[in-house]
Structure formats: C-alpha cells, structure tokens
Amino acid sequence: MFPKKLLTFVFLTLFFLSKVQANEFRESASKLGITLSGHFIDETLKNQNGKYVLPSNSWFKKNINSDKGIFYKSGSAFGDWNGDNKLDYLGFGAGHRCGTGGTTGNFTQSEGRQGCANGNALYNPVLPFIITSDFKFNKIKNPNFFKYSGSNEAGYASSLQRMIVDDFNGDNIDDIFHPNASVQLIDGNFSYESPNHILISEKSFSWIKSKHTGYLTDKKHDLYLGFSHGSDAGDIDNDGDVDVITSEFKGTVCHFNDGEGNFNAVLCTKHGGHSITTGDFNNDGFLDIISSHNFYNPKYAKYSPQKWSDKTVQKTILMHGDGTGKFMIAQKLKPAKDGNFIFSTVAEMTSFDFDNDGDVDIISSVVGPYYSGSSWVVYENINGKLELSDNNIHLKPLDEWQDPKEWGSMVKDEHSHPWNTYCNKSILIDVNSDGLMDAMCSAMAQDTRSANIFLLNKGNMQFDILKPEQVNKWVDWLE
C-alpha cells in the first residue's frame, strides 16, 4: 500500500501538469486564431483519480433523448454557465417537427433526401447542465433559462449539430449560438431558411436572445435564417471580440460581433459550403478559413440519387483572410480515398496544432457519397499548405463499391442504409495527458458505431481510432 500522503502528492502533481498542459493548449490556440470554448474538454472534468468524467452513450439516451424537446441527441458542447472557470455541459439534438415524435405531418423525399413542409421545431432542443464538484451532471431546472423575446414565434432550430459556445459579450459567462441546418421540402422544392438563435448571458444560468441584422435575417425578429451546417468562431476583424463564421450554399457568412453579443451577418465569400473551420493557417496574424462543399465526384454522381454535380462548386478550399472579413483562395485540398472510392462528403472539420509545431492542422470526419462508409482524416500544415497525412477508415466501404454502378445500385438515400456513421463534431481532449491533442467523436446517440470513439494522437500526425471501452484507464463514463 502506498502512503496516503504520497498518493495525494502524485494526484496533485498530475493535476498540476494537466492544468499546465491545458493552459499551453489555450495559449497555442489563441496565437493561431482558434477559439477552444465549446469543443475542448479541459482538466476541470478530471476527478481525484486523474480521470476525465464524461457522459456515456447510454447516459445520452436517458438524459437527452428523453427530453420532450429532443427527438434524438445529435451533439455535445461544453462551456462555463456561471463564471467559475469550470466546464459545464450542453446537450442538444434534432427537435420535434413534421413527422417526428408524433407531431402532425410527414417527411417527404426527393433525390434521396428528406424534408417537410415546416422544418422548425416545436420546442427548444437545447439542454444546459451544471456540473457539480462531485461530477453530477444536473439539468438546469429553470424552464426560462433561454429567453427568446418573442423570436420563438418563428419556431426553434430543429437540426442542431455544431453549437458555438463562447463569451460573446465579455462577462466571463459563455453564450450560445445555435447553428441550424434544417431542411424544408415544399411542393418538391428544397428550402433551407431556418432560425439560428443567439442567446447571450444576462447572469448565471440565464440567457436572452440578442439582435441579429444583415444578410438572411428576419427583420421582424432580428433573427438569422441561414443553413448553418458548418460553423466556427474567431476574431475575423481583429477588434478583440469573438465573431462567428457559418457555411451557406451561396457562400461563407461572417457574423460580426459588436462586442455586446449582437451580430451583423455579411456574405464574405462566394464559395458555398457544407462545413467550415477557422484558424491562422499562414501565421500572418489574420484569421483564415477552410470551406468545404465536399469534393467533386463525377463517376459516383452518375449513379447517385442526386443528379446535380458541379466541378466549379464541389471543392474544399483554404482561404486566407486579411483581417477585415475578406478572403482569397490559397489552396484546393485533395480528398481521402479507399482505392477508387472517394470520401467525397465532408461532415465536419476541426482545427488545432496537432503536432505542436506552431501552425494549424485539421482533422475531419468524412464519408462517401450519401453518407456511405466513414473515415477520420488528418491534414498536416506544411509551410502554410495542407497535406493529407493520415486516413483512419472507421467504416470501410464495401469492396463492390469500387465500381460506382454497384454503389448506386445499393445506396438509394442518405439516411436509411446501414453504412451511415460519422462524427457531427470532433471535440478536442488530451485524453491520455501526453501533451498531444486528441479528439472525441460527438455523434447521434443512436449511432453506436461512432458515439464517443476517440482519435488518439500518436505524434508525427499519425492517429489511432479507439472505442469508448479502450480509454477506460483515462475516462470514467457516466451511466
């Protein structure tokens, strides 16, 4: 038996070292234009045994999927809801709308994609939890923790996946931007306008809707209505506050913060996108972006339910910023492949300095066309250019899919086939406390193949995929 004093000393030493590493991560991210709030798990979620305490997938099903406002849990985020510099938890998901949870109406389908006549949710699908000192995740009981100021007349976001959590008004309490990627299908035509609420803290555990003006806003409710499938945050215009960047089919949208948490939306690039990530990739002091409208895949598009294919639009590009909200194309990225099969759909991208060399790299969850097959890929920043360095295939494409015609005979839509699995968001975490940033997959609760899997950083931009049970020596799972 080890003396109690020695065990206490070892714990305090490990806690101190992990805290130092977490501060180093934050300093590195700040220098490289990355905001970690929301998608970084720090040492405040470690218990006295030096292990992270994290919700398991069964916990998600019991505590998130059971809420009346959520049809199913789609993602997680972390933030500080009371200014104590310790992380709390945010669960969110797909809201109840047409065809779900017993509500009226049904989904309709076109070209293998679903939509409905009203894509907005009936109830708020966002649930903040306070994490206690003994690591209990308690749902905030005040039913009015979000004050929508009448804007909820337009409905709630129904397809939340990559929430932005950051301190937009500088009061040391995190605020919440709701990126919404809801789809409506009306008379056979798709519509992508949907509410993106911004809730700004007015005190601990209480948020109020702020004002949104500019591009694609509902002037009656001061509410942004874009299709925000991809989202990230950073100081676009170098004025010292946190702005938001979202994807849109017509281009990238920059949401400029006035310092009080009110935003003005501007279409700041003409390159439409499906996912997006930010950081200073060329180390010039200005925020850059990588915007993806997937990868051009004409051989598979020939047999796809979706007949649209456009080489000029379907690409993933790095764009350098000038510090004013203007961006110039610097590089076109190459896709990951498995033989002839292209992982052509980019579900999400996450930026960080994964090899500790002072520049921004990215990891990304990618899938084949119509979400068939899955991989977690890594791009290394080499002298300001991003090169594919690791391709971690999570769900291998079938051998017969090397023939595009065979793929098309088996995959008829993006939702009902058995080969659909991916990460909604890569949450950064140094799970083994070795000073190299790893990632945890935030996915839908019912996606048991991807939920809470880890991408373990081995160094030299090489990674391994680990299942939740393979990290038990570093994580205590809440059940």
BAZADO-356283 format. One record per residue (C-alpha): x, y, z; residue in one letter. Coordinates in Angstrom, 2 decimals. Each point is the difference from the previous one (the first is absolute). Layout:
BEGIN
R       x       y       z rest
R       X       Y       Z    a
...
// end
This chain:
BEGIN
R       x       y       z rest
R    0.00    0.00    0.00    m
R    1.22    3.48   -0.88    f
R   -0.08    2.63    2.78    p
R   -3.00    2.31   -0.24    k
R    2.25    3.07   -0.09    k
R    1.91   -1.45   -2.95    l
R   -3.22   -0.71   -1.92    l
R   -1.18    3.54    0.70    t
R    3.33    1.37   -1.23    f
R   -0.20   -2.08   -3.19    v
R   -3.57    1.15   -0.67    f
R    0.87    3.67    0.56    l
R    3.05   -0.33   -2.23    t
R   -2.03   -1.59   -2.81    l
R   -2.74    2.61    0.41    f
R    2.56    2.81   -0.15    f
R    1.65   -1.44   -3.11    l
R   -3.34   -0.48   -1.78    s
R   -0.99    3.56    0.91    k
R    3.28    1.30   -1.40    v
R   -0.61   -1.97   -3.21    q
R   -3.55    1.33   -0.28    a
R    1.27    3.57    0.38    n
R    2.66   -0.69   -2.63    e
R   -2.72   -1.28   -2.35    f
R   -2.00    3.19    0.54    r
R    3.02    2.24   -0.56    e
R    0.88   -1.88   -3.18    s
R   -3.59    0.21   -1.26    a
R   -0.17    3.74    0.73    s
R    3.18    0.66   -1.99    k
R   -1.36   -1.97   -2.93    l
R   -3.43    1.65   -0.10    g
R   -1.92   -2.99    1.40    i
R   -2.70    0.31    2.64    t
R   -0.20   -3.15    2.15    l
R   -3.13    0.81    1.96    s
R   -2.80   -2.45   -0.63    g
R    2.03   -2.80   -1.57    h
R    2.91   -0.47    2.41    f
R   -0.12   -2.17    3.12    i
R    2.51    1.25    2.57    d
R    1.33   -1.26    3.34    e
R   -2.98    1.38    1.96    t
R   -1.80   -3.19   -1.07    l
R    2.60   -2.22    1.68    k
R   -0.84   -1.67    3.31    n
R    2.32   -0.63    2.96    q
R    1.29   -3.14   -1.75    n
R    1.21    2.12   -2.90    g
R   -2.62   -1.42   -2.38    k
R   -2.42    1.98   -2.17    y
R   -3.66   -0.36    0.97    v
R   -2.07   -0.06   -3.20    l
R   -3.55   -0.99   -0.98    p
R   -0.32   -3.43   -1.59    s
R   -2.27   -0.69   -2.93    n
R   -2.52   -1.70    2.31    s
R    0.01    3.20    2.12    w
R   -0.83    1.98   -3.15    f
R   -2.96   -2.23   -0.72    k
R   -1.35    0.28    3.55    k
R    0.59    3.72    0.55    n
R   -0.10    1.65   -3.44    i
R   -2.20   -2.19   -2.20    n
R   -2.62   -0.16    2.75    s
R   -0.58    3.77    0.00    d
R   -3.29    1.10   -1.54    k
R    1.75    2.53   -2.24    g
R    2.46   -2.43   -1.58    i
R   -0.82   -2.71   -2.52    f
R    3.55   -1.34    0.28    y
R    3.30    1.30    1.35    k
R    2.31    1.19   -2.78    s
R    2.92    1.59    1.83    g
R    1.75    1.35    3.08    s
R    1.81    3.18    0.97    a
R    1.63    1.34    3.14    f
R    0.04    3.48    1.53    g
R    0.05    2.01    3.22    d
R   -3.56    0.95    1.01    w
R    0.81    1.89    3.23    n
R    3.48    1.51   -0.39    g
R    1.80   -2.40    2.36    d
R    2.53   -1.00   -2.71    n
R   -1.18   -3.61    0.13    k
R   -1.66   -1.79   -2.87    l
R   -3.70   -0.76   -0.11    d
R   -1.86   -2.03   -2.61    y
R   -2.38    0.72   -2.89    l
R   -2.04   -2.75   -1.64    g
R   -2.03    0.64   -3.14    f
R   -1.66   -1.81   -2.86    g
R   -2.56   -0.18   -2.73    a
R   -3.19    1.72    1.07    g
R   -3.52   -1.35   -0.38    h
R   -1.42    1.13   -3.30    r
R   -1.97   -1.37   -2.93    c
R   -0.03   -3.80    0.08    g
R    1.87   -0.46    3.30    t
R   -1.06   -0.77    3.53    g
R   -3.66   -0.36   -0.88    g
R   -0.36    3.53   -1.37    t
R   -2.23    0.70   -2.94    t
R    1.17   -0.40   -3.58    g
R    2.57   -2.27   -1.59    n
R    3.37    0.18   -1.66    f
R    0.10   -0.06   -3.76    t
R    3.00   -0.99   -2.05    q
R    1.65    1.28   -3.17    s
R    3.25   -1.28   -1.52    e
R    0.61   -2.14    3.09    g
R   -0.20    2.93    2.44    r
R   -2.76    0.76    2.49    q
R   -1.88    3.15    0.87    g
R   -3.40    1.15    1.18    c
R   -2.37    2.91   -0.45    a
R    1.04    1.61    3.29    n
R    3.58   -0.71    1.04    g
R   -0.02    1.97    3.26    n
R   -0.19   -1.74    3.37    a
R   -2.99    0.26    2.33    l
R    2.12    0.18    3.16    y
R    3.47    1.15    1.00    n
R    2.43   -2.92   -0.69    p
R    2.92    1.42    2.05    v
R    0.69   -1.18    3.57    l
R    2.64    1.63    2.24    p
R    1.29   -2.01    2.99    f
R    2.02    1.21    2.99    i
R    2.85   -2.33    1.04    i
R    0.39   -0.17    3.79    t
R    3.24   -0.40    1.94    s
R   -0.72   -3.73    0.35    d
R   -0.59   -0.27   -3.77    f
R   -3.76   -0.30   -0.08    k
R   -1.48    1.37   -3.23    f
R   -3.15    1.82    1.15    n
R   -2.46    1.40   -2.49    k
R   -0.70    3.69    0.65    i
R   -3.49    0.00    1.46    k
R   -1.09    3.54   -0.85    n
R   -2.27   -0.49   -3.06    p
R    0.76    3.56   -1.12    n
R    3.79   -0.27   -0.14    f
R   -0.33    1.09   -3.67    f
R   -2.03    3.16   -0.60    k
R   -0.85    0.21   -3.66    y
R   -1.73    3.41    0.16    s
R   -2.79   -1.09   -2.33    g
R    2.34   -1.24   -2.74    s
R   -1.09   -3.57    0.75    n
R   -3.21    0.88   -1.85    e
R    2.09   -0.90   -3.07    a
R    0.67   -3.44    1.53    g
R    3.12   -1.54    1.49    y
R    3.03   -1.46   -1.71    a
R   -0.71   -3.62   -0.89    s
R    3.33   -1.26   -1.33    s
R    2.76    1.03    2.40    l
R    3.37   -1.69   -0.34    q
R    3.00    2.32    0.61    r
R   -0.97    2.50    2.67    m
R    2.23    3.03    0.48    i
R    0.66    0.71    3.69    v
R    2.11    3.05    0.87    d
R   -0.03    3.21    2.00    d
R   -1.42    2.43   -2.56    f
R   -0.71    2.88    2.41    n
R    3.12   -0.22    2.18    g
R   -1.69   -0.71    3.36    d
R    1.93   -3.23    0.71    n
R   -3.13   -2.13   -0.53    i
R   -0.30   -1.94   -3.25    d
R   -2.68    0.77   -2.56    d
R   -1.56   -2.30   -2.58    i
R   -0.43    0.32   -3.77    f
R   -2.47   -2.53   -1.46    h
R    1.18   -1.00   -3.51    p
R   -3.01   -1.56   -1.68    n
R    0.08   -2.23   -3.07    a
R   -3.69   -0.71   -0.44    s
R   -1.46   -0.96   -3.38    v
R   -3.53    0.59   -1.22    q
R   -1.47   -1.68   -3.07    l
R   -2.95    1.90   -1.38    i
R   -1.71   -1.17   -3.21    d
R    3.13   -1.90   -0.98    g
R    2.34    2.96    0.54    n
R    2.57    0.20    2.79    f
R    0.13    3.04    2.27    s
R    2.81    0.58    2.49    y
R   -1.06    3.07    1.98    e
R   -0.25   -0.73    3.71    s
R    0.50    1.84    3.32    p
R    3.52    0.34    1.47    n
R   -0.49    1.45    3.47    h
R    2.76    1.69    2.00    i
R   -0.43   -0.07    3.77    l
R    2.13    2.44    2.00    i
R    0.54   -0.35    3.76    s
R   -1.69    2.58    2.22    e
R    1.04   -1.82    3.20    k
R    0.94   -3.51    1.11    s
R   -2.21   -2.69   -1.58    f
R   -2.07    2.58   -1.89    s
R    0.26    1.11   -3.61    w
R   -1.96    2.43   -2.16    i
R   -0.22    0.20   -3.79    k
R    2.22    2.63   -1.61    s
R   -0.52    1.98   -3.18    k
R    1.01   -1.27   -3.42    h
R    0.03    2.24   -3.08    t
R    1.24   -0.19   -3.57    g
R    0.07   -2.82   -2.52    y
R   -2.84   -2.58    0.17    l
R   -1.58    1.43    3.15    t
R   -3.65    0.14    1.00    d
R   -0.44    3.72    0.74    k
R   -3.12   -0.59    2.08    k
R    1.87   -2.17    2.50    h
R    3.62    1.14   -0.65    d
R    0.78   -3.65   -0.71    l
R    2.48   -1.61   -2.41    y
R   -1.60   -2.59   -2.33    l
R    2.92   -1.66   -1.82    g
R    0.77   -3.70   -0.52    f
R    2.87   -0.29    2.49    s
R    1.16   -3.57   -0.45    h
R    3.56    1.09    0.72    g
R    1.01    2.57    2.63    s
R    3.01    1.28    1.89    d
R    1.08    3.08    1.95    a
R    2.91    2.42    0.13    g
R    0.93    3.67   -0.25    d
R   -0.53    0.64   -3.72    i
R    0.57    3.76    0.08    d
R    2.70    0.20    2.72    n
R   -2.07    2.23    2.29    d
R    0.46   -2.17    3.10    g
R   -3.36   -1.78    0.18    d
R   -1.20   -3.39   -1.23    v
R   -1.79   -0.13   -3.34    d
R   -1.78   -2.98   -1.59    v
R    0.51   -1.54   -3.45    i
R   -2.64   -2.28   -1.54    t
R   -0.36   -1.88   -3.26    s
R   -2.68    0.81   -2.55    e
R   -0.60   -1.33   -3.49    f
R    0.49    3.46   -1.50    k
R    3.23    0.62    1.91    g
R    1.62    0.41    3.40    t
R   -1.87    2.22    2.46    v
R    1.97    2.14    2.45    c
R   -1.97    1.05    3.07    h
R    1.73    3.08    1.43    f
R   -0.37    0.48    3.75    n
R   -0.49    3.55    1.33    d
R    1.63   -1.02    3.29    g
R   -3.35   -0.30    1.78    e
R   -1.07   -3.21   -1.70    g
R   -2.04    1.58   -2.79    n
R    0.99   -1.13   -3.48    f
R   -0.08    1.32   -3.55    n
R    0.03   -2.70   -2.69    a
R    1.95    0.60   -3.22    v
R    0.56   -2.34   -2.95    l
R    3.79    0.19    0.11    c
R    0.94   -2.61   -2.65    t
R   -1.72   -1.30   -3.11    k
R    1.08   -3.59    0.62    h
R   -3.02   -1.89    1.29    g
R    0.60   -2.65    2.59    g
R   -1.22   -2.91    2.06    h
R    2.61    0.18    2.78    s
R    2.55    2.52    1.22    i
R    2.91    0.50    2.41    t
R    2.18    2.97    0.93    t
R    3.53    0.84    1.14    g
R    3.07    1.96   -1.05    d
R    1.39   -2.58   -2.43    f
R    2.76    2.21   -1.47    n
R    1.03    1.65    3.30    n
R   -0.49    3.57   -1.22    d
R   -2.16    1.04    2.98    g
R   -3.30   -0.13   -1.91    f
R   -2.76   -2.59    0.22    l
R   -0.25   -2.37   -2.97    d
R   -2.71   -2.54   -0.87    i
R   -0.34   -3.38   -1.63    i
R   -3.36   -0.29   -1.69    s
R   -1.27   -3.26   -1.45    s
R   -2.80   -0.74   -2.39    h
R    1.28   -3.57   -0.05    n
R    2.16   -1.37   -2.84    f
R   -0.86   -0.38   -3.68    y
R   -0.88   -3.64   -0.65    n
R   -1.42   -0.33   -3.54    p
R    0.26   -3.79   -0.43    k
R   -2.14   -0.66    3.08    y
R   -2.30    2.99   -0.69    a
R   -1.00   -1.74   -3.24    k
R   -1.71   -2.71    2.06    y
R   -1.06    2.14    2.96    s
R   -3.59    0.85    0.94    p
R    1.15    3.63   -0.17    q
R    0.68    0.87   -3.62    k
R    1.61    3.40    0.64    w
R    3.78    0.10   -0.34    s
R    2.16    3.08   -0.54    d
R    3.80   -0.01   -0.12    k
R    0.17    3.76    0.57    t
R   -1.96   -0.24    3.27    v
R    0.80   -3.40    1.51    q
R    3.38    0.58    1.57    k
R    1.70    0.57    3.34    t
R    2.18    3.10    0.12    i
R    2.28    1.91    2.34    l
R   -0.60    3.76   -0.12    m
R    2.33    2.56    1.58    h
R   -1.57    2.94    1.84    g
R    1.24    3.58    0.10    d
R   -1.41    0.95    3.41    g
R   -2.98    1.90   -1.40    t
R   -2.32   -2.86   -0.96    g
R    1.35   -0.46   -3.53    k
R    1.50   -3.31   -1.12    f
R    2.07   -1.20   -2.95    m
R    0.28   -3.61   -1.22    i
R    3.42   -1.44    0.85    a
R   -0.33   -3.78   -0.50    q
R   -2.34   -2.72   -1.19    k
R    0.16   -3.07    2.28    l
R    0.05   -3.61   -1.21    k
R   -2.47   -2.65    1.25    p
R    0.74   -3.23    1.85    a
R   -0.64   -3.21   -1.95    k
R   -0.34   -3.74    0.44    d
R    1.13   -1.30   -3.39    g
R   -2.30    1.66   -2.52    n
R   -2.58    0.87    2.66    f
R    0.11    3.69    0.98    i
R   -1.00    1.24    3.44    f
R   -1.61    2.92   -1.76    s
R   -2.33    1.39    2.68    t
R    1.59    2.06    2.78    v
R   -2.19   -0.31    3.09    a
R    2.15    2.28    2.19    e
R    3.47    1.50    0.42    m
R    1.87    0.97    3.19    t
R    3.18    2.09    0.25    s
R    2.89   -0.26    2.45    f
R    3.79   -0.31    0.12    d
R    0.02   -3.79    0.30    f
R    3.78   -0.43   -0.38    d
R    1.05    2.91    2.25    n
R    2.08    1.64   -2.74    d
R   -1.62    3.43    0.18    g
R   -2.46   -0.15   -2.90    d
R   -3.63   -1.05   -0.47    v
R   -0.88   -3.50   -1.24    d
R   -3.47   -1.51   -0.39    i
R   -1.82   -3.25    0.66    i
R   -3.24   -0.77   -1.79    s
R   -2.81   -2.53    0.02    s
R   -0.68   -0.98   -3.61    v
R   -2.38   -2.45   -1.65    v
R   -0.61   -1.38   -3.45    g
R   -2.83    1.31   -2.18    p
R   -3.33   -0.07    1.81    y
R    1.72   -0.76    3.31    y
R    1.24   -3.45   -1.04    s
R    3.17   -1.13    1.77    g
R    1.92    2.22    2.42    s
R    3.50    1.21    0.80    s
R    1.74    2.42    2.37    w
R    2.68    1.76   -2.04    v
R    2.90    2.26    0.95    v
R    1.59    2.85   -1.96    y
R    3.41    1.29    1.04    e
R    1.00    3.61   -0.48    n
R    3.33    0.06   -1.84    i
R    1.25    3.53   -0.67    n
R   -3.55    1.31   -0.16    g
R   -1.33   -2.75   -2.28    k
R   -2.21   -2.85    1.22    l
R    0.99   -3.53   -0.99    e
R   -1.93   -3.19    0.74    l
R    2.10   -1.87    2.56    s
R   -2.24   -2.70    1.51    d
R   -3.15   -1.79   -1.12    n
R   -1.67   -1.91    2.86    n
R   -2.78   -1.99   -1.63    i
R   -2.68   -0.60    2.61    h
R   -2.61   -1.79   -2.14    l
R    1.65   -1.46   -3.07    k
R   -1.88    0.35   -3.31    p
R   -1.14   -3.31   -1.46    l
R    2.40   -1.53   -2.52    d
R   -2.69    0.06   -2.69    e
R   -0.27    3.78    0.37    w
R    3.25    0.33   -1.91    q
R   -2.44   -0.17   -2.91    d
R   -2.14    3.18    0.14    p
R   -2.91   -1.80   -1.67    k
R   -0.03   -2.64    2.76    e
R    0.05    2.74    2.63    w
R   -2.98    1.69   -1.69    g
R   -1.97   -3.24   -0.06    s
R    0.30   -0.31    3.81    m
R   -0.14    3.58    1.38    v
R   -3.32    1.66   -0.78    k
R   -0.11    2.76    2.61    d
R    2.11    1.60    2.74    e
R   -1.84   -1.23    3.09    h
R   -1.38   -3.54   -0.11    s
R    2.94   -2.14   -1.17    h
R    2.18   -1.88    2.56    p
R    3.30    1.66   -0.98    w
R   -0.73    3.44    1.48    n
R    2.27    1.04    2.89    t
R    2.05    3.15    0.62    y
R    0.95    2.66    2.55    c
R   -2.19    3.06    0.30    n
R    2.90    1.74    1.75    k
R    3.52   -0.89    1.11    s
R    0.34    1.13    3.62    i
R    3.61    0.73    0.95    l
R    1.37   -1.76    3.08    i
R    3.47   -1.14    1.07    d
R   -1.49   -3.23    1.29    v
R    3.28   -1.68    1.00    n
R    1.66    3.22    1.28    s
R    3.11   -0.37   -2.17    d
R    0.02    3.58   -1.28    g
R   -1.37   -0.98   -3.43    l
R   -3.56    1.00   -0.82    m
R   -2.40   -2.86   -0.69    d
R   -3.68    0.11   -1.00    a
R   -3.27   -1.59    1.09    m
R   -2.82   -0.56   -2.44    c
R   -3.27    1.74    0.82    s
R   -2.71   -1.86   -1.90    a
R   -3.66   -0.90    0.08    m
R   -0.91   -2.18    2.98    a
R   -1.36   -2.74   -2.22    q
R    3.19   -0.08   -2.07    d
R    1.72   -2.53    2.25    t
R    2.87   -0.54   -2.43    r
R    1.24    3.59    0.32    s
R   -1.30    1.39    3.29    a
R    2.89    0.75    2.38    n
R    2.71   -1.64   -2.10    i
R    3.43    1.66    0.29    f
R    2.68    1.07   -2.45    l
R    3.19   -0.54    2.00    l
R    2.96    2.15   -1.02    n
R    3.16   -2.15   -0.24    k
R    2.22    2.89   -1.14    g
R    1.41    0.82   -3.45    n
R   -3.60    0.59   -1.22    m
R   -0.95   -3.67    0.35    q
R   -3.08   -1.08    1.94    f
R   -1.87   -3.11    1.15    d
R   -3.75   -0.45    0.43    i
R   -0.99   -1.34    3.44    l
R   -3.41   -1.19    1.20    k
R   -1.42    1.46    3.25    p
R    0.91   -3.13    2.00    e
R    3.61    0.31   -1.19    q
R    0.49    3.28    1.89    v
R   -1.30   -1.19    3.37    n
R    3.41    0.52    1.62    k
R   -0.38    3.72   -0.74    w
R   -3.80    0.49    0.15    v
R   -2.74   -0.79    2.53    d
R   -3.26   -0.25   -1.96    w
R   -3.24    1.28    1.47    l
R   -2.75   -2.56   -0.41    e
// end
